[in-house]
Amino acid sequence: MDALRSLVSPLVNGSSVVDGMKLVVLGGTVETARRVSSSAWSHFVNSFFLTAHFSEEDHPYDWLMLWLSRRPEWQRSREFETTTRAAHAAQAQGWEDDPAFADEGEAEGGAPSKTRVIFQPTFDTTHTIYWRQHWLRVKRARGGDGGEVLSVSVVARSNTILKALVLQAKREYEAEAVHRIQIFFADPHGAWRWADARHKRPMGSIVLDPGVKEMLLGDARDFLASEKWYADRGIPFRRGYLLHGVPGSGKSSLIHAIAGELMLDIYVVSLSSAWISDSVLMGLMGRVPKGAILLLEDLDAAFTRSTSRSTDNDGPAIEGPELPPKRRSREKEMRDRDRDNMSDLNTLSLSGLLNALDGVAAAEGRILFATTNHLEKLDPALSRPGRMDVWVEFKNSSKWQAEALFRNFFPSTDEDDLPLDDGEIELPGTPPSASASTSSLWSASTLTSSGSGSSRSTSAGAGAGKGGKAKAAPEPLALPQFGSSNKAYLPPPVAPEIVAAQHSARPLDGKTLANLAKRFADSIPEGEFSVAALQGYLLKNKSRPEAAATEAAAWVVSEREMRERMQKEKEAKETRERLEREKKRKAAAEKETAKKAAEAAKAKKEKEDAAKAKAKAAEATPAVVATVPVPATTEKTTTEPTVALAVADPDADTPAVAPASPTDATTTVEEVVAEPDPAAVVIPESDSESSESEDDDNIYRVRLGRRISPWTPARPAHSQWPSHTPPAAPGWGSTNSWL
Ligand SMILES: Nc1ncnc2c1ncn2[C@@H]1O[C@H](COP(=O)(O)OP(=O)(O)OP(=O)(O)O)[C@@H](O)[C@H]1O
């Protein structure tokens, strides 16, 4: 005990515990003070900083990212990450041209690298950038929703510097984007997703009847400048254009060109999308920025989504030859993915669409373009003024358009159009049939004769746009040929169309071009082919303008034949399908008839079987019939009806009757037995599980576990019953001695 006390006493009485406690308190105080002072310091510092936050989803974020990408401090980050995800943004904004920002890799052969890598500082790294006599602290971070947020802080008394920064970034961005238009597509979640940045399409490349383009462009320009005019008159600041007509006639191309001319972004919604609904559309419309083009594709398909249209035409609305296949396929992929991911949720209603177009929540300041191939399918409410103010019809190509298209297509050495020869059209060089072998020397003979085996790349005088300088005829084509050194077997000549596909045409002088264009237009029937079809033909002959002009008539014939063949095939297919359908319908009807007949036969058989079984059972089993005889005569005064039991004897003609009560009413029983119900109240004794009595004025039957068919003998009048003896049902077993 003493030993224990001696151990504990220093702890209790000694100063070590107190010292320990003091240490804990001291440590706690110091740490608290440190935290408080640090927090106070950061509050103090932050109170001098002005901070702006930019969310990834908003445009200023893109402006600032472009601005930052050009700051050496940003690029010198010691901690950085690489991404290819943002490569499209870089491309869109021209960052790809900045060697410090993207990789310089090139694929073999000098082609640009397929994947561009972007370097950017990691998250949560703070950068200090000096700009306009201010130090800016810039940080990328993750926002609450997982998206990226860019924060820019500056020590300043007012936020002027931050505003100036944003405006500067915007200016730079817009200067960068001046040659491109941004395309956004609606996604199934009701948000706008950036899809592409495309080069502007020159208005001159659109071939329409004179004045149409100018009218539309002028109208849109005037609208954008008239906000006050609209406000003063209380008219909603919106304008709608309905472009309708045959496919491939330039509707989307014109919208693209107008957007480029007016420097507007395009927001595209395809109303035939599977996921579109009233609420999604309303949300999308509300988020279209002011001064943008909203493009509603396939207006007619909104409520009658035909699979053929939605599957065939799911490419981007803004199509053009200049669109790189890579981007085209990315957009297609995006749409396909959306379509695959989403179940068919299209619940767009007409009223929903009308509301989205000009309801109270509809966005103002935007230009609406809607396209349709079937004007006749549109609800009149959709196309009324206020929703669609200007209508433009697009038709198949006229001769005038064909000529203009030809002139646009092939490069010319002259700026000015030369008057056409009145006389015969003169083609340069040899006749068309031989032109393939002489013009630009793309011929097979050139190929075979060039067999040096060297792999020289041919610049075939291409790229000289209209007005470009005339170039010397390109060098003979010298493609590397497999087996060129093999003397035993010479390679077969290359097909002319393959050769033609490899080059562009030489620039033609103005007079020749004019003559060829006229010859081409003469061969094209008025209003029979779409401009897109003509463009396709010219593309096939893009290195052979002469052949394109002279072979156009043959092409028209072959196209007609092909159409005829396709029409016949279509009709044959339809007939086949119709016959197939009829056959199926017939087979189904026959099957149905056979089924019904089988069912009827089965039912009949069942009925017969049941009847047989019943009859058999009636013959085989004696039954107990319990009836309650009634007073047959008025003399009967007893208040208790007598119960009689009839035991069915299969061998007897009539069932034997055993009086159930000593107070017998033989007459009654005999009556009952003598006139049995034909529906056979024959109840096997063994079936008797329960019984009840039925009140029937003067007849009482006792049910023995089976329904008894009605049997109504002659009734005595009620008055025959004494008033004090109602025909109460006898209590179960009240008089029936055997129960
Ligand atoms: N009038 C035109 N002028 C110049 N090019 C045209 C014209 N019409 C069609 N094209 C060319 O044909 C192709 C398809 O044109 P576009 O997509 O504009 O037709 P669309 O009328 O919008 O067709 P759809 O109704 O099927 O969407 C484009 O490559 C375009 O360059």
PDBQT file of the ligand as one rigid body, heavy atoms in Angstrom, charges set to zero:
ROOT
HETATM    1  N1  LIG A 801     -28.102  27.640-104.295  1.00  0.00    +0.000 N 
HETATM    2  C1  LIG A 801     -26.924  27.055-104.012  1.00  0.00    +0.000 A 
HETATM    3  N2  LIG A 801     -25.789  27.719-104.205  1.00  0.00    +0.000 NA
HETATM    4  C2  LIG A 801     -24.612  27.157-103.940  1.00  0.00    +0.000 A 
HETATM    5  N3  LIG A 801     -24.472  25.924-103.469  1.00  0.00    +0.000 NA
HETATM    6  C3  LIG A 801     -25.570  25.221-103.261  1.00  0.00    +0.000 A 
HETATM    7  C4  LIG A 801     -26.846  25.747-103.507  1.00  0.00    +0.000 A 
HETATM    8  N4  LIG A 801     -27.759  24.827-103.213  1.00  0.00    +0.000 NA
HETATM    9  C5  LIG A 801     -27.097  23.766-102.778  1.00  0.00    +0.000 A 
HETATM   10  N5  LIG A 801     -25.790  23.993-102.799  1.00  0.00    +0.000 N 
HETATM   11  C6  LIG A 801     -24.760  23.039-102.368  1.00  0.00    +0.000 C 
HETATM   12  O1  LIG A 801     -25.406  21.807-102.144  1.00  0.00    +0.000 OA
HETATM   13  C7  LIG A 801     -25.080  21.274-100.887  1.00  0.00    +0.000 C 
HETATM   14  C8  LIG A 801     -26.343  21.112-100.046  1.00  0.00    +0.000 C 
HETATM   15  O2  LIG A 801     -26.908  22.369 -99.873  1.00  0.00    +0.000 OA
HETATM   16  P1  LIG A 801     -27.753  22.767 -98.591  1.00  0.00    +0.000 P 
HETATM   17  O3  LIG A 801     -27.432  21.877 -97.457  1.00  0.00    +0.000 OA
HETATM   18  O4  LIG A 801     -27.617  24.216 -98.367  1.00  0.00    +0.000 OA
HETATM   19  O5  LIG A 801     -29.186  22.427 -99.112  1.00  0.00    +0.000 OA
HETATM   20  P2  LIG A 801     -30.551  22.473 -98.309  1.00  0.00    +0.000 P 
HETATM   21  O6  LIG A 801     -31.537  23.161 -99.171  1.00  0.00    +0.000 OA
HETATM   22  O7  LIG A 801     -30.348  23.034 -96.959  1.00  0.00    +0.000 OA
HETATM   23  O8  LIG A 801     -30.883  20.941 -98.247  1.00  0.00    +0.000 OA
HETATM   24  P3  LIG A 801     -31.814  20.193 -97.167  1.00  0.00    +0.000 P 
HETATM   25  O9  LIG A 801     -33.187  20.725 -97.322  1.00  0.00    +0.000 OA
HETATM   26  O10 LIG A 801     -31.716  18.777 -97.578  1.00  0.00    +0.000 OA
HETATM   27  O11 LIG A 801     -31.221  20.469 -95.826  1.00  0.00    +0.000 OA
HETATM   28  C9  LIG A 801     -24.099  22.216-100.255  1.00  0.00    +0.000 C 
HETATM   29  O12 LIG A 801     -22.837  21.643-100.356  1.00  0.00    +0.000 OA
HETATM   30  C10 LIG A 801     -24.148  23.469-101.080  1.00  0.00    +0.000 C 
HETATM   31  O13 LIG A 801     -22.849  23.941-101.294  1.00  0.00    +0.000 OA
ENDROOT
TORSDOF 0
